[in-house]
Amino acid sequence: MKLYSTNNKDLRVSFQDAVFTSLPQDGGLYMPEVIPVLDPAFIRNIQQYSLQDIAFHVASALIGDDIPAADLKAIIAEAINFDAPVKFLDAEQAVLELFHGPSFAFKDFGARFMSRVMGYFSKQGDQLLDVLVATSGDTGGAVALGFLGVEGTRVTILYPKGKVSKVQEDQLTTNGKNIRALEVDGTFDDCQTLVKTAFNDETLNKELRLTSANSINIARLIPQTFYYFWAYAQLRSQGAQDVVFTVPSGNFGNIGAGLLAYKMGLPVKHFVAGTNINDTVPRFLQNGKYAPKPSTQTLANAMDVGNPSNWVRIQDLFGQDLDAIRAVVSSYTYTDEETKLGMEEMYARYNYVACPHTAIAYLAAKQYRKEHEGNYASVFLSTAHPCKFPDAITAEAFQAIELPAEAIALAQKERLVSKIDVDYDGFKSYLLMNK
């Protein structure tokens, strides 16, 4: 598998190099040189395969010979060892639950696969691998649990002060071992800027073997395609044909993976991106002007991103053709008040308790259906377990949640966290002094 930078298509690196460097020096993102189109016969018969079988088929098509088949199967078997069920709320509307992994969030797919891939390649070297990750909520917990105890790695997680939920913060800060947490007195965008600056710091990269666990890393993006294919397989087994996926979107890696699956041949009628008031992409789709702005804190904190990194990948997938993107992607934006009403409606109408991100996807799917009638399954993604958002959910609905035992145990653990300002020199000094 060869990859190029979205800023320089003449640049070519191997999959292993892309995984470890994470971000090209020119500031672009890595994309596959060739996007393989899967055999139509595989798609037609996809309901006959398990999630792990589908994951192997998709991953091997993208990665090629960079990881031998037997090793890739072993990585997938260990990493993707939980389900992602599609549950119909009514005849036309279903939810794809992606929170059945250890951190109760969809990012377990990417983090666990990536950590095993990095561990596999790291066996070929003896220098400690330093993984830097910025999180707006769920990424950090998934990465922490994905890398916890993985030999030859050390993870440093940056998260914005006061802008993640208690359960999310517990998942970031109670691990110890090879996991370090940094509370940044700023926004997620500030955290992401610190991480990106570190990757482009030549002096720092001479001292440390840096890589990223954010969705900018291609090893995070690939496994997120798995559950789109798996959802389609479940729909086919239940007689559905056409599907519209609605995705709660912040950094746009999740929907970016869906669009990669679409380019690989997955038959999707349309994609809908639901966002909170951090609406850079919806505004761009409306007026053609990409104008990032500082992120604003909302109930759906994992989506509080003012300048989504993965949007450049989506533009690259469609050859920078805005009209081509608009033909496949729609987007809607919701306030916190609307999000609360969405959560309340889901509980009242379907007895379904949803996190704020899931409620935004529900509202966007509902709005798209209102504007585009037809015979299709509307599947919206539930990206996090509602137990992670006690302050956003009504007391009555929260009492109806069956709390995972792991979440209850988290509250009893000691937090281990360092605090820093939005100051790159200070962040760099921390990394060098604690190497």
N, C-alpha and C positions, 0 to 999 in steps of 0.2 A: 504494500500500500504506500503510495507516494502522496504527499500533501503539499499544497502551496499556501502562501500568505494571501489573504484578501487584498493586501496592499501591493503585492508583487507576484504575479502569476508565473514569473520566470524562476522564482525560488522553489526548490524542491527538497523535501526532507523525508526521511523514513517515518513510519508510524512510531517507532521507538523514540526517535528524536523529537517528534511532535509531542508525545506524551510527557517527556521529561523537560523540554524547554517551555512547553505550554503556550507561550506567547512569542511570536516572531519578533526579532529585534526591531523591525520596522513598524511595530505597533498594530499590525493586522491580526487576524485570527486564522488558524489553519483550517483548510477545507480539503476534502478528497480530490485528487487530480481527476479521477473518474468516479462518477456515481453509478454503481452497477444497477441494472434493472433486473429484478428477480424473475425467474421463470414463471410465466402466467399459469402453468399447471400447478406450481406450488401455491400460488394465490388462490386458485380455484378450489384446491383441496386443503386449505390451511386449517380448517376445523378439525382435521384428523391429527394434528400435531399438538404436543404439549407446549407450555410456555418455554421450557428449556430447549426443546427441539427448535422452536421458532427463533429463539434468541441465538442459538448456534448457527442456524441457516443465515440469518441476517448479518451477524457479526463476521462470519467467515467470508461472506460476499464482500464486505467492506475491507476487512483486515488482510485477507488473502493468506499468503504463506508467512507473514511476519510472526505469527504464533501457530505452531503445528496444531493440527486438528485435535489430537488427544489432549494437549495442554489447554486449548481453548475450551473444550468441553468441560474439563475439570474446573477451570476458572468460573465458567457459567454455573455449573452445578453448586459450587460453594457460594457464589455471590448472589445468584437469583434463586434463593431457596424459600420464597414466600409468594403468595398469590396476588393477583390484581384483578379481582372479579368485577364483571359488569352486572349491575343490579337495576332492573327496570322499576321505575316509579309508577309508570302507567304504560299504556300501549305504545306510545311514541317516544318516551323520554326515559333515559337511563343515566346512571352515574357510574363512572369507572373509578373504583376505589383504589388509590395508590398509596395507602397509608398502612399497609399490613407488614411492613418491614420493621426492623429494630428501632428506628428513630421516629416511627409513626409519620413518615413523610415520603413523598414520591422520590425524593432525592436519594433514597437508599439504593435505587436501581443504579444510578450513576456512580455514587460514592463507593459502593461495595465492588462493583465491576472494576472501576479505576484503581482502587487500592490493590486488588489482586493482580491486575495487569502491571502496575508499578512494582509490586513485590516480585513478580515473575521476572521482569527485566532487571531488577536491582540485584538479583543473584549473580549477574554477570559483572558487577562492579563492587568495590569495597568502600566507597565514599558514602557517608550518611546522606540520605535524600531529605532535604528540607522542603516540606509542603506548606505553601502559604495559601490561605483562603480567607476571603471576605464573605461575610454572611449578613443577610437581612432577616434571618430567622431560621429557616429549616436546613439550609445547606450545611451550616456548622455542625449541627447535631449528627447529620448523616455522615459527614466526613469524619467526625470524631469517632463514631462507633465503627465506621468502615475501616479506619486505619489503626484503631486501638490495638496495640500489641503487635502490629505488623513489623517484623524485624527489618532493620536498616532504614527506617523512616522516622521522621519527627514532624509533627504538624503544629503550625501556629495559626490560630483562628482569630481574626479581627471581627468584632461586632460593635454596632453603635450603641452607646450608653442610653439606657431607658427606652430602647426601641425594639426590643424583642420580648416575647412573653416569658413568664416565670419558668414554665416547663422547658421552653427553648433554651433559656439561659442555663438552667440546670444541666441540660444535655451538653452544653458547650464547656462548662466549667468544673464538672465533678469527675473527670476521667483520670487525670494524672498520667503517670507512665510517660508515653511519648506524645501526649497531647497538651498543648499550651493554649491558654485563652487570653486575649488582650481586649479589654474594654476601651473603646475609642470614644473620646468626647466629641462626637460629630455624627454624621449621617452614614448610611451605607455607601453612598457615592464616595465619601471621604475614605472609607475603609478600602473600597475598590481601587481608588487612585493610589493609595499607599502601596497596595500589592502590585499594581501595574508598574509603578515607578521602580519598585525593587527589582522587578524582572528586567528592566531596561538599564539597571545600574551595573556598569561593567566592573567596577571595583568590587561590589558586593558579590557578583557572580563568580569572581575569581576565588573568593573565600568560601562560598557556600554553593552547594549543588541544589539550586532552587527549581521548584516546579509548582504548579497551581492545581488546586482541586476544585476551583470554580468551574462553572459551565463553559468558560472560555477554553477549557481543556477538551480536546477531541475525544478523550477516553471517557468523559462524562456524557458527551452528546450521543455517542453511538448506542449505549445501552438504553437510553431513553426512547429510542425508536422501538424497542422490543414490545413495550406495552401497547403501542398503537396497533401493531400487527396482532398481538394477542387479543386485544379488544375486538378487532375485526373477526378473528377466528371465533370468538364467543358469539358474536352477532350472527355470523353465518350459521352456526349450529342451532340458533334460535329462529332461523328463517329470514332474518333481516338482510337486505341487499345494500341499499344506499345508506351512507352515514355522514353526518356532520359532527365534527368534533369541536367542542367549545373548551377553551383552555384559559384558566386564570394566568395572567401574564405579567411578569415583572421585569426580569432580565432577558426574557424571550428565548431562553434556552429550551424550555419545555415545548413550546409550539414550534420552535426551530427544528427540534427532533422529529416532530410530527410531519413537518414539511419535507424533511429529508426522507422519511418513510414514503411520503407521497411521490417524491421524485424517484424512489426505488421501485415504484409500481403499485403501492398500496392504493386501492380504489377508494378515495375519499371525495365526497361531493363538494365539501367546503370546510374551511376552518374559521372559527370565530375566536378572537382574542378578547377576553374580558379583562379590563384594567380598573384600578381604583383611580383617584384623581391625579395620579402620576401618569399623565396621558400623552406623553411625547409621541408614541407611535400612532394612536388614534388621530391626533392632530395632523400628523404627517400623511396618513392615508386620506384625510379629508382635503388638505390644502397643498400637499406636495412639498411642504417646507419642513425639513428636519431641524427642530429647534429644541434641543435638550434644555432642561431647567433643573434647579436644585430639587431633590426629592422632598416630599412632604409626608409626614408620619400619618398613617391610617390604621384602621383596625386590621386590615389585611397587610401586615407589616412585611411579609416576605416578598410583597410586590411593590414596596416603596423604593422604586428605582427611577431616577430622573433621566438617566442616559444609558439605556439598556445595551449592554455589550454585544449580545448575540444578534441584534438587528442587522449588523453588517453581514452576517452569515446568510440571513434570509434574503437580503438584497442580492448577495452573490448567487444564491440558488436560482434566482430569477433574472440573472444578467442585468441587474440594476434597472429593470423595466418595471416602473411603478404600476402601470396598467395591468401587467401580468400578475403582479402581487395582488392588486385589488380584485382580480378575477377569482382568486382562490382564498383570500383572507379578508374578513370583515372585522370590525372592532367596535366595542362599546365601553363606555366609562361610567363608573358608579361612585357616588359619595358614600361616606360612612353611614349616613341615615338610610340610604337606599339599601346598603348592605345588611344593616340590621333588620330591615323589613323583609329582605330576601330570606334571611335565616329564620325569622319568625314564620314566614309563609311556608317554608319547607317543613317546619315542624308541625304546623297546624294542618297542612294539607296532606302530607305524606308520613307524618310521624318520623321524620328523618332529621337528625341533628347534624348540622354542617358547620364547618369552620368558616370564617369570613371569606377566604379565598374561594372555597367551594360555592358559597352563596353568590359571589360575583359571577362565577361561571354559569350557575343556574339562571341568574337574571339575564345574562347575555344570550344564553341558549333560548330562553323564553322570548326575548326580543327578536332574535333572528327568526324564530318560528313564526312569530306574528307577522313579520315582513316577507317571509318566504314560505308559503304553504307548500305542501307536497308530501309524497309518500317516502319518508326517510326516517331512520332512527337518529334521534338527537342525543348524542352522548356528551355529557360534560364531565370534566375531570375533577375528582376530589383529591386534592394534593396533600392534605394534612388531616390527622385525626383531630376531632373537635376538642379532645381533652387538653390540647396545647393552648386553648384560648378561653379560659374560664371567665375572663373579664369582658369578653365580647359576646357571650352567649347568655340568654336569660337563665335565671336560677332554675326555673321549672325544666327547661330543656337540658341544662347541664346535669341535673339530677337523674335524667333518663339515660345518661351515658354510662356504659360499662367501662370503667377505667382499667387500662392495662396494668398488670401487676408491676411492670417495669416503671411506669409513670409514678406509681405510689412510692416505690423504693427510692426514686430520684430525690424526692423532697427531703430524705433523711441524710443525704450525702453532703460532705463539706465542699464548699466552692473554692476553687483554686484559680485566681485570676489576677492579672496585672493590669494597671490602668495607664493609658498614654493619651497625649493630646494629638490633634491633627497636625503632626509635625514629622515630615519625612526623615529629617536628620535624627530625631529622637527614636523613630522606629528602626532606622538603620543601626543606630548605636545599640539598641536592645538586641537586635539579631546578632551583631558581632560580639557583644559582651556575653551572650548566652549561647554561643555556638558549641 
